[in-house]
Amino acid sequence: MPNILVVDDEPVSLMLLDAILRRSKYEVMTALSAQEARSLLETEPIDLIILDLLMPDVDGLTFLQQLRENEKYQHLPIIVFTAVSQNRVRQEAFQKGATTFLTKPISSRELTRIVNTHLQIPAA
């Protein structure tokens, strides 16, 4: 099964996303910061990233840009998943390389559908 990396500084959000994605038979790794995410990316095969924007060390937009500047991650699907719903932020996320922009909250069914789409997995 595909490996998904969830990056969010809120432990409750990580636990919720982990449970939703594991129920869909995905392997899930979690990181509380961009620094933790970088470490996992260097050691683990990742097929998709779900990325929050509001984080303490490096914000999600900066981390997104850093990932896209690295040739290794240019084609990796990155879903921005955030409570920020401003159009300006949405536009900036797409300019920096977001594959999809989702606003919290979202149903587990919709999240799974979007992840499946980006991983090219047929609907059940």
MDTraj code that builds the backbone (N, CA, C; nanometers):
import mdtraj as md
import numpy as np

residues = "MET PRO ASN ILE LEU VAL VAL ASP ASP GLU PRO VAL SER LEU MET LEU LEU ASP ALA ILE LEU ARG ARG SER LYS TYR GLU VAL MET THR ALA LEU SER ALA GLN GLU ALA ARG SER LEU LEU GLU THR GLU PRO ILE ASP LEU ILE ILE LEU ASP LEU LEU MET PRO ASP VAL ASP GLY LEU THR PHE LEU GLN GLN LEU ARG GLU ASN GLU LYS TYR GLN HIS LEU PRO ILE ILE VAL PHE THR ALA VAL SER GLN ASN ARG VAL ARG GLN GLU ALA PHE GLN LYS GLY ALA THR THR PHE LEU THR LYS PRO ILE SER SER ARG GLU LEU THR ARG ILE VAL ASN THR HIS LEU GLN ILE PRO ALA ALA".split()
xyz = np.array([
    [0.0842, -0.1188, 0.0000],
    [0.0000, 0.0000, 0.0000],
    [0.0885, 0.1249, 0.0000],
    [0.0341, 0.2332, -0.0506],
    [0.1093, 0.3594, -0.0543],
    [0.1401, 0.4135, 0.0852],
    [0.2515, 0.4865, 0.0931],
    [0.2936, 0.5511, 0.2166],
    [0.2552, 0.6984, 0.2122],
    [0.1860, 0.7425, 0.3156],
    [0.1433, 0.8818, 0.3253],
    [0.2110, 0.9450, 0.4455],
    [0.2637, 1.0645, 0.4239],
    [0.3232, 1.1428, 0.5318],
    [0.2281, 1.2567, 0.5650],
    [0.1859, 1.2627, 0.6914],
    [0.0986, 1.3700, 0.7387],
    [0.1829, 1.4623, 0.8259],
    [0.1829, 1.5923, 0.7908],
    [0.2628, 1.6903, 0.8634],
    [0.1680, 1.7939, 0.9228],
    [0.1605, 1.7956, 1.0550],
    [0.0709, 1.8880, 1.1263],
    [0.1230, 1.9018, 1.2684],
    [0.1232, 2.0224, 1.3216],
    [0.1759, 2.0425, 1.4566],
    [0.0738, 2.0123, 1.5661],
    [-0.0476, 1.9746, 1.5273],
    [-0.1523, 1.9408, 1.6242],
    [-0.1628, 1.7884, 1.6379],
    [-0.1241, 1.7333, 1.7536],
    [-0.1291, 1.5880, 1.7720],
    [-0.2680, 1.5279, 1.7474],
    [-0.3734, 1.5993, 1.7840],
    [-0.5093, 1.5473, 1.7640],
    [-0.5384, 1.5329, 1.6149],
    [-0.4975, 1.6313, 1.5346],
    [-0.5167, 1.6230, 1.3898],
    [-0.4392, 1.5047, 1.3324],
    [-0.3167, 1.4860, 1.3802],
    [-0.2364, 1.3728, 1.3324],
    [-0.3042, 1.2395, 1.3647],
    [-0.3548, 1.2267, 1.4860],
    [-0.4209, 1.1019, 1.5257],
    [-0.5458, 1.0769, 1.4418],
    [-0.6231, 1.1809, 1.4177],
    [-0.7450, 1.1668, 1.3389],
    [-0.7137, 1.1256, 1.1953],
    [-0.6209, 1.1955, 1.1324],
    [-0.5843, 1.1624, 0.9949],
    [-0.5223, 1.0232, 0.9858],
    [-0.4404, 0.9899, 1.0832],
    [-0.3797, 0.8572, 1.0875],
    [-0.4890, 0.7503, 1.0898],
    [-0.5892, 0.7673, 1.1748],
    [-0.6975, 0.6692, 1.1862],
    [-0.7775, 0.6591, 1.0559],
    [-0.8100, 0.7722, 0.9959],
    [-0.8870, 0.7733, 0.8710],
    [-0.8098, 0.7020, 0.7608],
    [-0.6826, 0.7352, 0.7459],
    [-0.6029, 0.6794, 0.6365],
    [-0.5705, 0.5313, 0.6586],
    [-0.5447, 0.4927, 0.7815],
    [-0.5168, 0.3506, 0.8091],
    [-0.6409, 0.2648, 0.7845],
    [-0.7577, 0.3209, 0.8117],
    [-0.8829, 0.2491, 0.7855],
    [-0.8957, 0.2196, 0.6354],
    [-0.8344, 0.3039, 0.5530],
    [-0.8343, 0.2836, 0.4079],
    [-0.7124, 0.2040, 0.3627],
    [-0.6434, 0.1431, 0.4589],
    [-0.5313, 0.0524, 0.4316],
    [-0.4041, 0.1218, 0.3834],
    [-0.3870, 0.2483, 0.4174],
    [-0.2630, 0.3171, 0.3844],
    [-0.1629, 0.3007, 0.4975],
    [-0.0355, 0.3039, 0.4619],
    [0.0705, 0.3148, 0.5607],
    [0.0838, 0.4641, 0.5899],
    [0.0872, 0.5020, 0.7169],
    [0.0885, 0.6435, 0.7533],
    [0.2066, 0.6724, 0.8437],
    [0.2778, 0.7791, 0.8110],
    [0.3822, 0.8325, 0.8973],
    [0.3401, 0.9742, 0.9326],
    [0.3720, 1.0167, 1.0532],
    [0.3326, 1.1501, 1.0954],
    [0.4528, 1.2302, 1.1417],
    [0.4417, 1.3617, 1.1235],
    [0.5473, 1.4537, 1.1669],
    [0.4810, 1.5773, 1.2258],
    [0.5351, 1.6241, 1.3372],
    [0.4828, 1.7427, 1.4047],
    [0.5450, 1.8722, 1.3535],
    [0.6425, 1.8604, 1.2632],
    [0.7114, 1.9791, 1.2130],
    [0.7729, 1.9493, 1.0766],
    [0.8127, 2.0553, 1.0090],
    [0.8814, 2.0393, 0.8809],
    [1.0138, 1.9651, 0.9005],
    [1.0806, 1.9932, 1.0095],
    [1.2085, 1.9273, 1.0378],
    [1.1891, 1.7758, 1.0519],
    [1.0872, 1.7344, 1.1269],
    [1.0578, 1.5914, 1.1405],
    [1.0224, 1.5314, 1.0049],
    [0.9437, 1.6056, 0.9267],
    [0.9028, 1.5578, 0.7944],
    [1.0247, 1.5372, 0.7052],
    [1.1191, 1.6314, 0.7076],
    [1.2412, 1.6189, 0.6269],
    [1.3166, 1.4911, 0.6620],
    [1.3267, 1.4624, 0.7901],
    [1.3966, 1.3416, 0.8344],
    [1.3292, 1.2166, 0.7793],
    [1.1974, 1.2131, 0.7845],
    [1.1248, 1.0975, 0.7316],
    [1.1400, 1.0868, 0.5798],
    [1.1341, 1.1997, 0.5112],
    [1.1490, 1.1982, 0.3661],
    [1.2854, 1.1452, 0.3227],
    [1.3869, 1.1670, 0.4053],
    [1.5216, 1.1205, 0.3728],
    [1.5380, 0.9703, 0.3934],
    [1.4524, 0.9117, 0.4772],
    [1.4714, 0.7714, 0.5118],
    [1.3583, 0.6788, 0.4682],
    [1.2433, 0.7338, 0.4349],
    [1.1270, 0.6514, 0.4025],
    [1.0737, 0.6825, 0.2626],
    [1.0229, 0.5814, 0.1924],
    [0.9581, 0.6091, 0.0638],
    [0.8189, 0.6687, 0.0892],
    [0.7939, 0.7862, 0.0364],
    [0.6666, 0.8554, 0.0576],
    [0.5982, 0.8728, -0.0774],
    [0.4691, 0.8393, -0.0829],
    [0.3921, 0.8490, -0.2071],
    [0.3034, 0.9720, -0.2133],
    [0.2746, 1.0325, -0.0972],
    [0.1880, 1.1496, -0.0917],
    [0.2082, 1.2183, 0.0427],
    [0.1981, 1.3514, 0.0435],
    [0.2087, 1.4283, 0.1678],
    [0.0785, 1.5041, 0.1902],
    [0.0318, 1.5025, 0.3142],
    [-0.0773, 1.5888, 0.3578],
    [-0.0137, 1.6893, 0.4528],
    [-0.0231, 1.8177, 0.4179],
    [0.0552, 1.9218, 0.4839],
    [-0.0319, 2.0331, 0.5395],
    [-0.0189, 2.0585, 0.6687],
    [-0.0832, 2.1736, 0.7316],
    [0.0014, 2.2973, 0.7026],
    [-0.0595, 2.4141, 0.7086],
    [0.0155, 2.5375, 0.6827],
    [0.0685, 2.6034, 0.8090],
    [-0.0074, 2.5976, 0.9159],
    [0.0288, 2.6696, 1.0381],
    [0.1120, 2.5796, 1.1286],
    [0.2449, 2.5977, 1.1200],
    [0.3363, 2.5189, 1.2011],
    [0.4420, 2.6110, 1.2610],
    [0.5007, 2.5702, 1.3739],
    [0.5893, 2.6607, 1.4475],
    [0.7286, 2.6840, 1.3894],
    [0.7954, 2.5817, 1.3416],
    [0.9346, 2.6017, 1.2995],
    [0.9430, 2.6602, 1.1595],
    [0.8902, 2.5906, 1.0636],
    [0.8826, 2.6376, 0.9254],
    [0.7367, 2.6243, 0.8856],
    [0.6760, 2.7324, 0.8376],
    [0.5344, 2.7239, 0.8017],
    [0.5173, 2.6348, 0.6787],
    [0.3960, 2.5862, 0.6588],
    [0.3686, 2.4923, 0.5515],
    [0.3976, 2.5454, 0.4124],
    [0.3701, 2.6733, 0.3878],
    [0.3977, 2.7295, 0.2553],
    [0.5473, 2.7304, 0.2247],
    [0.6271, 2.7650, 0.3234],
    [0.7722, 2.7647, 0.3052],
    [0.8220, 2.6222, 0.2820],
    [0.7723, 2.5290, 0.3608],
    [0.8125, 2.3892, 0.3459],
    [0.7703, 2.3352, 0.2091],
    [0.6504, 2.3704, 0.1654],
    [0.6019, 2.3304, 0.0337],
    [0.6966, 2.3800, -0.0759],
    [0.7344, 2.5046, -0.0670],
    [0.8257, 2.5613, -0.1658],
    [0.9612, 2.4899, -0.1629],
    [1.0112, 2.4631, -0.0420],
    [1.1390, 2.3926, -0.0297],
    [1.1317, 2.2538, -0.0932],
    [1.0192, 2.1849, -0.0732],
    [1.0032, 2.0531, -0.1333],
    [1.0044, 2.0615, -0.2855],
    [0.9311, 2.1575, -0.3396],
    [0.9205, 2.1693, -0.4855],
    [1.0514, 2.2142, -0.5499],
    [1.1375, 2.2790, -0.4730],
    [1.2684, 2.3185, -0.5259],
    [1.3639, 2.2005, -0.5349],
    [1.3302, 2.0905, -0.4686],
    [1.4115, 1.9699, -0.4714],
    [1.3562, 1.8785, -0.5811],
    [1.4386, 1.8487, -0.6785],
    [1.3955, 1.7679, -0.7927],
    [1.3304, 1.6362, -0.7503],
    [1.3767, 1.5805, -0.6418],
    [1.3254, 1.4523, -0.5923],
    [1.1761, 1.4591, -0.5576],
    [1.1273, 1.5772, -0.5189],
    [0.9888, 1.5901, -0.4717],
    [0.9005, 1.6722, -0.5658],
    [0.9493, 1.7034, -0.6834],
    [0.8730, 1.7897, -0.7737],
    [0.7422, 1.7279, -0.8194],
    [0.7350, 1.5964, -0.8285],
    [0.6135, 1.5313, -0.8784],
    [0.5359, 1.4588, -0.7683],
    [0.5799, 1.4720, -0.6455],
    [0.5122, 1.4095, -0.5326],
    [0.3811, 1.4827, -0.5046],
    [0.2669, 1.4122, -0.4993],
    [0.1422, 1.4818, -0.4658],
    [0.1494, 1.5387, -0.3240],
    [0.1169, 1.6679, -0.3123],
    [0.1153, 1.7345, -0.1822],
    [-0.0208, 1.8003, -0.1656],
    [-0.0959, 1.7500, -0.0679],
    [-0.2274, 1.8038, -0.0372],
    [-0.2126, 1.8986, 0.0805],
    [-0.2411, 2.0263, 0.0570],
    [-0.2437, 2.1229, 0.1669],
    [-0.3772, 2.1050, 0.2363],
    [-0.3725, 2.0822, 0.3675],
    [-0.4925, 2.0554, 0.4468],
    [-0.4879, 2.1478, 0.5678],
    [-0.5675, 2.2537, 0.5652],
    [-0.5524, 2.3603, 0.6633],
    [-0.6854, 2.4214, 0.7035],
    [-0.6855, 2.4912, 0.8150],
    [-0.8035, 2.5646, 0.8599],
    [-0.8101, 2.7027, 0.7945],
    [-0.7039, 2.7435, 0.7281],
    [-0.6979, 2.8740, 0.6624],
    [-0.7737, 2.8650, 0.5306],
    [-0.8732, 2.9509, 0.5145],
    [-0.9565, 2.9405, 0.3946],
    [-0.9480, 3.0639, 0.3044],
    [-0.8570, 3.1534, 0.3310],
    [-0.8465, 3.2761, 0.2514],
    [-0.8004, 3.2445, 0.1094],
    [-0.8629, 3.3088, 0.0108],
    [-0.8270, 3.2877, -0.1293],
    [-0.6807, 3.3203, -0.1568],
    [-0.6287, 3.4236, -0.0924],
    [-0.4895, 3.4629, -0.1107],
    [-0.3962, 3.3491, -0.0711],
    [-0.4270, 3.2830, 0.0391],
    [-0.3434, 3.1721, 0.0868],
    [-0.3580, 3.0527, -0.0081],
    [-0.4789, 3.0269, -0.0528],
    [-0.5040, 2.9180, -0.1478],
    [-0.4213, 2.9401, -0.2760],
    [-0.4270, 3.0603, -0.3282],
    [-0.3523, 3.0929, -0.4500],
    [-0.2023, 3.0761, -0.4286],
    [-0.1536, 3.1242, -0.3138],
    [-0.0110, 3.1116, -0.2850],
    [0.0303, 2.9649, -0.2750],
    [-0.0557, 2.8828, -0.2152],
    [-0.0249, 2.7396, -0.2037],
    [-0.0120, 2.6761, -0.3417],
    [-0.1027, 2.7099, -0.4323],
    [-0.0936, 2.6545, -0.5679],
    [0.0285, 2.7080, -0.6415],
    [0.0612, 2.8355, -0.6202],
    [0.1801, 2.8929, -0.6844],
    [0.3073, 2.8231, -0.6368],
    [0.3081, 2.7799, -0.5118],
    [0.4273, 2.7156, -0.4552],
    [0.4306, 2.5658, -0.4837],
    [0.3229, 2.5131, -0.5443],
    [0.3277, 2.3743, -0.5881],
    [0.2307, 2.2771, -0.5247],
    [0.1293, 2.3266, -0.4521],
    [0.0294, 2.2356, -0.3948],
    [-0.0432, 2.1623, -0.5068],
    [-0.0689, 2.0362, -0.4856],
    [-0.1460, 1.9568, -0.5808],
    [-0.2948, 1.9832, -0.5600],
    [-0.3349, 1.9920, -0.4340],
    [-0.4734, 2.0172, -0.3947],
    [-0.4717, 2.1004, -0.2677],
    [-0.5768, 2.1794, -0.2484],
    [-0.5912, 2.2615, -0.1285],
    [-0.7236, 2.2254, -0.0642],
    [-0.7201, 2.1726, 0.0576],
    [-0.8409, 2.1349, 0.1303],
    [-0.8511, 2.2159, 0.2580],
    [-0.9732, 2.2543, 0.2906],
    [-0.9970, 2.3306, 0.4122],
    [-1.0601, 2.2401, 0.5178],
    [-1.0045, 2.2451, 0.6391],
    [-1.0596, 2.1703, 0.7517],
    [-1.1896, 2.2374, 0.7948],
    [-1.2859, 2.1641, 0.8412],
    [-1.2934, 2.0181, 0.8459],
    [-1.3390, 1.9615, 0.7117],
    [-1.3153, 1.8327, 0.6953],
    [-1.3576, 1.7613, 0.5750],
    [-1.3995, 1.6214, 0.6183],
    [-1.4938, 1.5634, 0.5480],
    [-1.5388, 1.4286, 0.5843],
    [-1.4291, 1.3280, 0.5530],
    [-1.4275, 1.2208, 0.6281],
    [-1.3280, 1.1163, 0.6051],
    [-1.3478, 1.0548, 0.4670],
    [-1.4701, 1.0429, 0.4229],
    [-1.4990, 0.9865, 0.2906],
    [-1.4400, 1.0747, 0.1805],
    [-1.4586, 1.2072, 0.1933],
    [-1.4068, 1.2994, 0.0917],
    [-1.2535, 1.3009, 0.0923],
    [-1.1942, 1.3007, 0.2094],
    [-1.0485, 1.2976, 0.2186],
    [-0.9939, 1.1711, 0.1526],
    [-1.0539, 1.0577, 0.1830],
    [-1.0098, 0.9315, 0.1246],
    [-1.0262, 0.9327, -0.0268],
    [-1.1356, 0.9878, -0.0758],
    [-1.1589, 0.9959, -0.2198],
    [-1.0487, 1.0776, -0.2880],
    [-1.0145, 1.1914, -0.2273],
    [-0.9121, 1.2794, -0.2854],
    [-0.7743, 1.2122, -0.2818],
    [-0.7418, 1.1486, -0.1715],
    [-0.6141, 1.0770, -0.1615],
    [-0.6086, 0.9665, -0.2671],
    [-0.7160, 0.8887, -0.2783],
    [-0.7208, 0.7817, -0.3787],
    [-0.7000, 0.8375, -0.5193],
    [-0.7620, 0.9508, -0.5479],
    [-0.7491, 1.0141, -0.6796],
    [-0.6035, 1.0476, -0.7085],
    [-0.5369, 1.1075, -0.6132],
    [-0.3973, 1.1469, -0.6344],
    [-0.3022, 1.0279, -0.6401],
    [-0.3414, 0.9198, -0.5777],
    [-0.2583, 0.7981, -0.5839],
    [-0.3052, 0.7054, -0.6950],
    [-0.4066, 0.7510, -0.7691],
    [-0.4635, 0.6772, -0.8808],
    [-0.5120, 0.5383, -0.8393],
    [-0.5868, 0.5366, -0.7272],
    [-0.6458, 0.4136, -0.6773],
    [-0.7954, 0.4195, -0.7058],
    [-0.8514, 0.3193, -0.7728],
    [-0.9941, 0.3217, -0.8043],
    [-1.0806, 0.3230, -0.6784],
    [-1.1961, 0.3878, -0.6889],
    [-1.2909, 0.3937, -0.5763],
    [-1.3428, 0.2528, -0.5478],
    [-1.3673, 0.2264, -0.4212],
    [-1.4150, 0.0934, -0.3808],
    [-1.5630, 0.0799, -0.4059],
])
top = md.Topology()
chain = top.add_chain()
for i, resn in enumerate(residues, 1):
    res = top.add_residue(resn, chain, resSeq=i)
    for name in ("N", "CA", "C"):
        top.add_atom(name, md.element.get_by_symbol(name[0]), res)
traj = md.Trajectory(xyz[None], top)
